[in-house]
Amino acid sequence: MLTSKNIHKRYGTLEVLKGVDVTITKGEIVSIIGSSGAGKSTLLHILGTLDTADAGEIYLNEQRIDTLRGKKLADFRNKHIGFVFQFHHLLPEFTALENACIPGWIAGGRKKEVMERATSLLKQLGLANRLENKPQQLSGGEQQRVAVARALINNPQIVFADEPTGNLDSKTAKELHELFVQLRDTFNQTFLIVTHNEELAEMSDRTLHMKDGKMMNG
């Protein structure tokens, strides 16, 4: 479903990625682990089209995506890819419901239909009583669940998560891990997760190890 071939990336004289291949099938939860500086987040951002590789190819459902640019790229990313980051990046002036709706509205969805889907997702994520709360009125775990709902609003083919539990306590982090598994089981949702959290990696279907810009397995 997601395939990358021979991804290279350098920043100045620093070679961050040295020919990385990744293959992920639909409905898989795959974690990438490795020490800081191994290139994990750089790879995730390139696979998610937030950054560009110097060389290599990326395919999502057999469509080559690393060659997309401008509006075509923005539209593709909005409709087919979801993101969850370490910092939830919720907009403080909007409610939980509105934050979850934003990618759906950007994609041109009807306001009422997008709100209905966002409401349903937030309820499934245990936030039925938090729809009208602003981010500052939510706990860290609740804010991250809103971010997950926002990532899922357009039925993405894959969700990229970059250290999604990095700011959460261990209990809340475990709940978020279990939530990913539940979403995979319920919606056959595909996840690629960069994490330092070994417990999260163990809950994944598969773990990839990166070292010095290369994949050590998988």
N, C-alpha and C positions, 0 to 999 in steps of 0.2 A: 504494500500500500504506500509506504514511504521508502524511497531508496535514494541513497546518496553514494556517489562514486568519486573517489580520489579527491576529496575536498582539501584544498590548500588555502592557508591564510597567513599573511605576515603583516606586522605593523612595524614599518621601518626595517630595521635589521633583525627584529625578533620574529622567528618563524613559529607561529602559534599552533597551526594545524599542518600536519605533514602527510597528507594523503589518507584521509579518513573515509572509510566505507561504513554505511549503516543501512540495515534493512529491517523494517518493522511491518508486521502484518496487522490487519484490522482487528480491533478488540484486544490488542495486547497492551499491557502496562510494562513499559521498559524504563529502567533507571540507568542513568550514567553516573558512575562514581569515579573518584580520583582526587588526588591532592590539589590544593589551590595552584593555579597556573598550568594545570594539565591541558586546558583548552576546552573544558566542558561547556561553559556558558557561551563561549565564542561559537562553538559548534551548534548549540541550540539556537542561537540568534540567526545563524546562517541558514539552518534548516527551516526556521520559521520565517525566513525572508525579511528579517529585521536588519540584517547585515548581508554583505555580498562576499562571496569567496573570490580568491584570486584565480583559482582553477577548480575544475570539477563540475559535476552535474547533479541536479536534484530533481527527483520525480515524485509527484503525489498523484496516486491513482493513474499512473502512466502519462500524466501531463508534465512536461518539463516546466519547472517553475523558476529556476534560477535565471532564466533569460527574460522574465517579465519585468517591466519597468513602469514607472509613473502610475497613472490611474488604473491601468490593467492590473498591476501588482497590488495596489491598495484595495481594489475591489475583490481580487482573489483572496487576499489575506483576510479581509473582513468576513467573507462568506464561508471560507473553508478551514480557517485556522483559529484556534482559541489560545489565549495566553493567560497564565497565572504566574505572577512574579513574587519574589520574596516580600516586596513592599506592594501592598494591594492596589495602590494608585487609584483609589476611589476619588471621585470629585466631591469635595466637602460640602458644596452648596446643594447637592442633590440627595434625595432619599435613596435608601437601599434599592427600592423598586426602580427608580429612575436610573440609577447607576447600572443596574442589570440590563435595562432596556437599551442603553445608548448604542451598542453595536447593531442591534436590530433596526433601530431608527436610521442609523447611517446607511444600512443596507437597503433602505427604502421600504421596510415593512410597514404595514398599516399600524397606526399607533395603538389601536385597541387590541389587535391580535398580538402585537409584540408584548404589550402589558399583560395580557392573559398568560402568555408563555412564561414571562419573567415571574409572574405571581406563582405559577405552578412550580417552576424550578425552585424558587426561594422557599416555598412550602416543603418541597421534597428535601431541601437542604436544612430543614429545621428552623426556618426563619419566619414562620407564619405570623408571628407577633412583632416582627421588626420591619415590616414593609415600608412604613412611613418614617423610620428613624434615619437621621443623618449619620454619616460614618463616625463622627466623634461620639455618638451615643451608643456605639456598638463596641463589643470586646474585640480583641485582635483576631480571635478565631471566627467571630461572626463577620468581621470585615473580610476575612479571607474567603468565607463561604459566599459572600456577595460577589467577590471577584471570580469565584468558580462559576456562579450562575451567569455572570456577564460573559465568561469564556464560552459557555454552552448555548447562549441565546440563539445563535444562528445555526445550530446543529452542525458544528464543525466536524470535518473528517478526522482531525487530530487536535489534541490539546497539548501544548508545550508548557511545562511548568519548571521555572528556574528557582531552585531553592524555596519551594512553596511553604515549607514549614520552618524556614530559617529564623523567623521572628516569633515563633509560637512555643509555649511551654510543652513539655513532653506529652502530657495528657491530650492537649488540644491538637498537637501534631499527630498523635496516633489516631484521633478521631478523623482528621483530614485524610490520612492514609486510607482508613477504612471507607471513607466517602468515595475516594477514587475507585476502589475495588467495587463498591456498590454501583457506581455509575457505569463501570465497565460491564458488570453483570446485567444491569437493567437496560442500558442503551447500546451495549456493545461499543462503548466509547473507547477510543484509542488514546493513550497517554505516553508522552516521552518526558521523563522527569530528570532534571539534574539535581543531585542531592548529596549532602555530606552525611545524611541520616541513614545509618546502616539498617535500622529497623524498617524504614520505608523501602529501602532497596530490597530487603528480604521479602517484603510483601508483594513485590513486583513479580511479573511472570518471568522476567529475564533481567539480568544486570550486566551492563557493559562497563568495562574498566578502561579508563583513559590514563595514559602516562606520557608526558613530554610530547603532547600533540599527536599521539597515535593511539589507535584502539588496540587493546591487548588481547581482546577476544571478540567473538560474536560478529 
